[in-house]
Amino acid sequence: MPQGDYFILMGVGGLFLVLGLVVFIWGKREEKGYFDTIATYTRDLREFMNHWPQRPQPGALKVGGWIAIAIGLLVLATGVALWLWAKYSA
């Protein structure tokens, strides 16, 4: 592997890790906001019954966040392993 390519893998892994954490936190906040709205605003349950106005689905955001975190950890671990292998094999 050419010199420095493992740093690209580590950067991409870190980016996916940060992106996954942001999306997961966004999903948790959407879920909390959705259920707090239902609990406090009882005159109109249209949002609960018809899902209007449209919101991002909190479950999908949380699952997407977990997937991005898993991919980020795998790519980051691969980059670190290749970096250590290149460092100590030469």
PyMOL commands that set and color helices and strands:
alter all, ss='L'
color gray80, all
select helices_A, chain A and resi 5-40+46-50+58-89
alter helices_A, ss='H'
color red, helices_A
deselect
rebuild
show_as cartoon
